[in-house]
Amino acid sequence: MMIKRLQGALALLSVLWTTACGGQVVSGSTPTPASLAVILPSSTARATFSPQMLTPIPTNTPAPTPTPVVHIVQPGDTLLGIALQYGVTLDALQQINGVLRPETLQIGQQIIIPIGELSASNAGGEGQFLLPTPAPAAVVITNTARYLTPVGSLWVLGEVYNPTGEPIENVQVRVGLMDEGGREIASDLTFTVLDFVPATGRSPFGVLFTEPPQGVAGFQAIIVRAEPSYNNANRYAQLQVTAAQIEQAGAGYRVTGTATNSGAWNAVDARITVTVYDAEHRVTGYRHVSLPDEQFTVGATAQFDVTVAPDPSAPDVADFAAVVQARSQ
C-alpha cells in the first residue's frame, strides 16, 4: 500500500516537471485599468484688487470756478487808476501781468485783475496769485509713477501735457494715495514746475508724502486748476533751448546746453527745467534752477549745466527734456 502511494506521487512530479521544461506559460487575462482622472475641486472665487495704473486715466473736467476778472484798457486809463478801481496794489497788478510799463499801455489791452489769494504752495516756492477761473483748460496728466525712497517717504511724479493751441498757467494737480479697496487715504496739492505750460508743451510736477500711511496700493492724479495764460507773449520772454546734451555723472545725469532770448523783450528771472524719463517714458526726476544772469537781453545766450538725480529705484535714464522760461522786462 505504501509502495503504491509513493509510485503515484512520483508520477505526479513527472507530469509537473515535463510541463515546466516545455516552457509553456499559462496566464489569465490581465484586466485593463480604468483611466486615471484628476478631479479638481471647484475653485472659490476670491475678491481681487486691480492696482492703480501708473498712468491715471486723464481727466479734463476739473471742478469749475468763477469767471476771471479781465479789464479792457479804455482811453485815459492808467495803471494806478486801474489798481484803484479794483482795490488792488500796483505790485500785485504787475506781478500777475508781467512788468507793465505805463508808456506801453494800449487801448483794448487785456489786464488781469489779481482777485484771489496769494499762495506760496507753488512749485517754485514763491507767491503767485490764484485767480478765479472758468472751467479749466483741457489738459492731461501723463507719464506718472510712484517711488518709495530709502527713508520711507513716497514720491508721485508726473507731468501735465497741454494739447491745446494756447498756453495755460496756474496749473494745479491733486494727488491721492489709495488703499487696496480703492479708498483715498492721503492727498496733497501741487502746481506744475513751469510758470506756464506752452501750447502742446509739458511741465513736470511732484508730490512728496514724507510719512505715507500704511496700505498704499495705488494713486490717482487729477487736474483741479488750469487757466488760460492771458497776454502770455507780453508777460513772458520767448526763450529757446539749443544743443542740449545729456551724460551720466555718477548717480545723476548732467544736462548741458544753450538758452537764447529770441524774443523782442529783455528777460528777467530766467529758469531752466530739466526732466528725465525711464524707458517707459515715466518721469523719474526733474530739477528747476535759475540761470546766473539777472537780465537776459534780447539776442543774448546763456550756457546751462544742470545735474539731475533720478529716483534710485529707476536709475537708468532713457530720455530727457529741457525747457527755459523767463518774464519779460
C-alpha positions as CSV (number, residue, x, y, z in Angstrom):
1,M,0.0,0.0,0.0
2,M,2.8,2.3,0.9
3,I,4.6,1.5,-2.3
4,K,1.5,2.4,-4.5
5,R,1.2,5.8,-2.8
6,L,4.9,6.5,-3.5
7,Q,4.6,5.5,-7.1
8,G,1.6,7.9,-7.6
9,A,3.5,10.8,-6.1
10,L,6.4,10.2,-8.4
11,A,4.1,10.1,-11.4
12,L,2.6,13.5,-10.5
13,L,6.0,15.0,-10.1
14,S,7.0,13.7,-13.5
15,V,4.0,15.5,-15.1
16,L,4.8,18.8,-13.4
17,W,8.4,18.7,-14.4
18,T,7.6,17.9,-18.1
19,T,5.2,20.9,-18.2
20,A,7.8,23.3,-16.8
21,C,10.6,22.2,-19.1
22,G,8.3,22.7,-22.1
23,G,8.2,26.4,-21.5
24,Q,4.5,26.7,-21.7
25,V,3.2,29.8,-19.8
26,V,-0.3,29.8,-18.8
27,S,-1.6,33.2,-17.9
28,G,-5.0,34.6,-17.3
29,S,-6.3,37.8,-18.9
30,T,-4.9,41.0,-17.5
31,P,-7.6,43.5,-16.7
32,T,-7.3,46.9,-18.3
33,P,-7.1,49.5,-15.6
34,A,-9.6,52.3,-15.6
35,S,-8.4,55.6,-17.0
36,L,-6.9,57.9,-14.4
37,A,-8.8,61.1,-13.9
38,V,-7.8,64.0,-11.6
39,I,-10.9,65.7,-10.4
40,L,-10.1,69.2,-9.0
41,P,-12.5,70.8,-6.5
42,S,-14.4,73.7,-8.0
43,S,-12.5,76.9,-7.1
44,T,-14.0,79.5,-4.9
45,A,-13.7,83.0,-6.4
46,R,-11.7,85.4,-4.3
47,A,-12.0,89.1,-4.3
48,T,-9.1,90.7,-6.1
49,F,-7.9,94.3,-6.4
50,S,-6.6,95.8,-9.5
51,P,-3.8,98.2,-8.5
52,Q,-4.0,101.8,-9.7
53,M,-2.4,102.2,-13.1
54,L,0.9,104.1,-13.1
55,T,-0.6,106.5,-15.6
56,P,-4.0,107.6,-14.2
57,I,-7.0,108.0,-16.6
58,P,-6.7,111.6,-17.9
59,T,-9.4,113.9,-16.8
60,N,-10.5,117.1,-18.5
61,T,-13.3,118.0,-16.2
62,P,-11.8,119.6,-13.0
63,A,-14.0,121.4,-10.6
64,P,-15.3,124.6,-12.2
65,T,-14.6,128.0,-10.6
66,P,-15.9,131.6,-11.3
67,T,-15.0,133.6,-14.4
68,P,-11.7,135.5,-14.3
69,V,-11.7,139.3,-14.0
70,V,-10.1,140.9,-17.0
71,H,-10.0,144.7,-17.5
72,I,-10.0,146.1,-21.1
73,V,-7.9,149.2,-21.2
74,Q,-10.0,152.3,-22.2
75,P,-8.9,155.7,-23.3
76,G,-7.5,157.7,-20.4
77,D,-6.8,154.5,-18.2
78,T,-3.6,154.4,-16.2
79,L,-2.1,151.5,-14.2
80,L,-2.7,153.4,-11.0
81,G,-6.2,154.1,-11.9
82,I,-6.9,150.5,-12.8
83,A,-5.4,149.3,-9.5
84,L,-7.5,151.8,-7.5
85,Q,-10.6,150.8,-9.5
86,Y,-10.4,147.2,-8.4
87,G,-8.8,147.8,-5.0
88,V,-5.5,146.0,-5.7
89,T,-1.9,147.2,-5.5
90,L,0.3,148.2,-8.4
91,D,2.7,145.5,-7.3
92,A,0.0,142.8,-7.5
93,L,-1.1,144.1,-10.8
94,Q,2.4,144.0,-12.3
95,Q,3.2,140.6,-10.8
96,I,0.3,138.9,-12.4
97,N,0.6,140.7,-15.8
98,G,4.4,140.8,-16.0
99,V,6.2,144.1,-15.6
100,L,3.7,146.5,-17.1
101,R,5.0,149.9,-18.2
102,P,2.6,152.9,-18.3
103,E,4.1,154.1,-21.6
104,T,3.3,150.8,-23.3
105,L,-0.3,150.6,-22.1
106,Q,-2.6,150.3,-25.2
107,I,-6.3,150.8,-25.7
108,G,-8.0,147.4,-25.9
109,Q,-5.2,145.7,-24.0
110,Q,-6.4,143.0,-21.5
111,I,-5.2,143.4,-17.9
112,I,-5.8,140.5,-15.5
113,I,-7.0,141.7,-12.1
114,P,-5.5,139.6,-9.3
115,I,-8.6,138.8,-7.3
116,G,-8.0,135.8,-5.0
117,E,-5.4,134.8,-2.5
118,L,-1.6,134.8,-2.6
119,S,-0.4,131.2,-2.5
120,A,3.1,130.1,-1.5
121,S,2.4,126.4,-2.3
122,N,3.5,126.6,-5.9
123,A,6.5,124.5,-7.1
124,G,8.8,127.5,-7.2
125,G,8.2,128.4,-3.5
126,E,7.4,132.0,-4.4
127,G,3.9,133.5,-4.0
128,Q,1.6,133.6,-7.0
129,F,-1.9,134.8,-7.3
130,L,-4.7,132.3,-7.7
131,L,-7.3,133.8,-9.9
132,P,-10.9,132.7,-10.3
133,T,-11.2,130.7,-13.5
134,P,-13.9,129.2,-15.7
135,A,-13.9,125.5,-16.4
136,P,-10.1,124.7,-16.5
137,A,-8.5,124.1,-19.8
138,A,-8.5,120.5,-21.2
139,V,-5.1,119.3,-20.1
140,V,-3.9,115.8,-19.5
141,I,-1.8,114.2,-16.7
142,T,0.6,111.6,-18.1
143,N,3.9,109.7,-17.5
144,T,3.3,109.3,-13.8
145,A,5.0,107.0,-11.4
146,R,5.2,106.2,-7.7
147,Y,8.6,105.8,-5.9
148,L,9.4,104.8,-2.4
149,T,12.5,106.5,-1.0
150,P,15.1,104.8,1.2
151,V,13.9,106.7,4.2
152,G,10.3,105.5,3.7
153,S,8.8,108.6,2.1
154,L,6.9,108.4,-1.1
155,W,7.2,110.4,-4.3
156,V,4.5,110.7,-7.0
157,L,6.0,112.2,-10.1
158,G,4.4,113.0,-13.5
159,E,3.8,115.8,-16.0
160,V,1.0,117.8,-17.4
161,Y,0.5,117.9,-21.1
162,N,-1.2,120.8,-22.8
163,P,-2.8,119.6,-26.1
164,T,-4.5,122.9,-26.8
165,G,-3.2,125.6,-29.1
166,E,-2.9,128.2,-26.3
167,P,-0.6,128.4,-23.3
168,I,-2.1,127.8,-19.8
169,E,-0.9,128.8,-16.3
170,N,-1.7,128.3,-12.6
171,V,-2.0,124.5,-13.3
172,Q,-2.7,122.7,-10.1
173,V,-2.7,118.9,-9.6
174,R,-4.3,116.9,-6.8
175,V,-2.6,113.6,-5.9
176,G,-4.4,111.0,-3.8
177,L,-3.0,107.8,-2.4
178,M,-5.4,104.8,-2.5
179,D,-5.6,101.6,-0.5
180,E,-6.5,98.1,-1.8
181,G,-10.2,98.9,-1.7
182,G,-9.7,102.0,-3.9
183,R,-10.3,104.4,-1.0
184,E,-8.3,107.5,-0.7
185,I,-6.1,107.5,2.4
186,A,-4.0,110.6,1.8
187,S,-3.8,113.5,-0.6
188,D,-1.9,116.7,-1.4
189,L,-1.9,119.6,-3.9
190,T,0.9,121.0,-6.0
191,F,1.5,123.3,-9.0
192,T,3.4,122.4,-12.1
193,V,7.0,123.3,-12.1
194,L,6.8,125.7,-15.0
195,D,5.0,129.0,-14.5
196,F,3.0,128.3,-17.7
197,V,2.6,125.3,-19.9
198,P,3.0,126.3,-23.6
199,A,0.8,125.1,-26.4
200,T,1.5,121.4,-27.0
201,G,4.1,121.6,-24.2
202,R,4.7,119.7,-20.9
203,S,5.6,120.6,-17.4
204,P,6.6,118.1,-14.6
205,F,5.1,118.1,-11.1
206,G,5.9,116.1,-8.0
207,V,4.3,115.4,-4.6
208,L,6.3,114.1,-1.7
209,F,4.5,112.3,1.1
210,T,7.1,112.3,3.9
211,E,5.1,110.0,6.1
212,P,2.7,108.0,3.8
213,P,0.1,105.9,5.5
214,Q,0.2,102.1,5.7
215,G,-1.5,100.1,3.0
216,V,-0.9,102.3,0.0
217,A,-1.7,100.2,-3.1
218,G,-2.0,102.9,-5.8
219,F,-2.7,106.5,-6.5
220,Q,-4.6,108.9,-8.7
221,A,-3.8,112.4,-10.0
222,I,-6.3,114.9,-11.4
223,I,-6.2,118.5,-12.6
224,V,-8.1,120.9,-10.3
225,R,-7.0,124.2,-11.9
226,A,-5.7,125.3,-15.3
227,E,-6.2,128.9,-16.6
228,P,-5.6,130.4,-20.0
229,S,-2.4,132.5,-19.9
230,Y,-3.6,135.9,-20.9
231,N,-1.1,138.3,-22.6
232,N,1.4,135.5,-22.5
233,A,3.6,136.9,-25.3
234,N,3.9,140.2,-23.4
235,R,4.4,138.7,-19.9
236,Y,6.9,136.0,-20.8
237,A,10.0,136.2,-22.9
238,Q,10.5,134.0,-25.9
239,L,13.4,131.8,-24.9
240,Q,14.7,128.7,-26.7
241,V,17.0,125.8,-25.7
242,T,19.5,124.6,-28.3
243,A,22.3,122.0,-28.3
244,A,21.0,120.2,-25.2
245,Q,23.0,117.1,-24.4
246,I,23.0,114.5,-21.5
247,E,25.6,112.4,-20.0
248,Q,25.8,110.2,-16.9
249,A,27.6,111.7,-13.9
250,G,27.9,109.3,-11.0
251,A,24.4,108.6,-9.7
252,G,23.0,111.5,-11.6
253,Y,22.8,112.8,-15.1
254,R,24.4,116.1,-16.4
255,V,22.4,118.1,-18.9
256,T,24.1,121.0,-20.7
257,G,23.0,123.3,-23.5
258,T,22.4,126.9,-24.5
259,A,19.4,129.2,-23.8
260,T,18.7,132.0,-26.2
261,N,16.5,135.1,-25.9
262,S,14.9,135.1,-29.3
263,G,12.1,137.5,-28.4
264,A,11.5,141.2,-28.6
265,W,11.8,141.9,-24.9
266,N,14.6,141.6,-22.3
267,A,14.0,138.9,-19.8
268,V,14.5,138.5,-16.1
269,D,14.2,135.6,-13.7
270,A,15.2,133.0,-16.3
271,R,15.0,129.4,-15.1
272,I,15.8,126.1,-16.7
273,T,13.7,123.0,-16.0
274,V,15.2,119.5,-16.8
275,T,13.0,116.4,-16.7
276,V,14.4,112.8,-17.1
277,Y,12.4,109.7,-18.1
278,D,12.8,106.0,-17.9
279,A,12.4,103.5,-20.8
280,E,8.6,103.6,-20.4
281,H,8.8,107.4,-20.5
282,R,7.7,107.8,-16.9
283,V,9.1,110.8,-15.1
284,T,11.9,109.7,-12.7
285,G,13.2,113.1,-11.7
286,Y,13.4,116.8,-12.5
287,R,15.3,119.9,-11.5
288,H,14.3,123.6,-11.7
289,V,17.2,126.1,-11.4
290,S,17.8,129.8,-12.2
291,L,20.2,130.9,-14.8
292,P,23.0,133.1,-13.5
293,D,22.4,136.3,-15.4
294,E,20.0,138.7,-13.7
295,Q,19.0,140.2,-17.0
296,F,18.7,138.3,-20.2
297,T,18.8,140.8,-23.0
298,V,17.3,140.4,-26.5
299,G,19.5,138.1,-28.6
300,A,21.7,137.1,-25.7
301,T,22.7,133.5,-25.0
302,A,23.4,131.7,-21.7
303,Q,25.0,128.3,-21.1
304,F,23.4,126.0,-18.6
305,D,24.8,123.0,-16.8
306,V,22.2,121.1,-14.6
307,T,22.7,117.7,-12.8
308,V,19.5,115.7,-12.2
309,A,19.4,112.7,-9.8
310,P,16.6,110.3,-10.9
311,D,14.9,108.1,-8.3
312,P,17.2,105.4,-7.1
313,S,14.7,102.7,-7.9
314,A,14.7,103.8,-11.6
315,P,18.3,105.0,-12.1
316,D,18.5,104.4,-15.9
317,V,17.5,107.4,-17.9
318,A,16.2,106.8,-21.5
319,D,15.2,110.4,-22.4
320,F,15.2,113.9,-21.1
321,A,13.7,117.4,-21.8
322,A,15.0,120.9,-21.1
323,V,12.8,124.0,-21.1
324,V,13.7,127.6,-20.2
325,Q,11.2,130.3,-19.1
326,A,11.6,133.9,-18.0
327,R,9.5,137.0,-17.5
328,S,9.6,140.0,-19.9
329,Q,11.1,143.2,-18.8
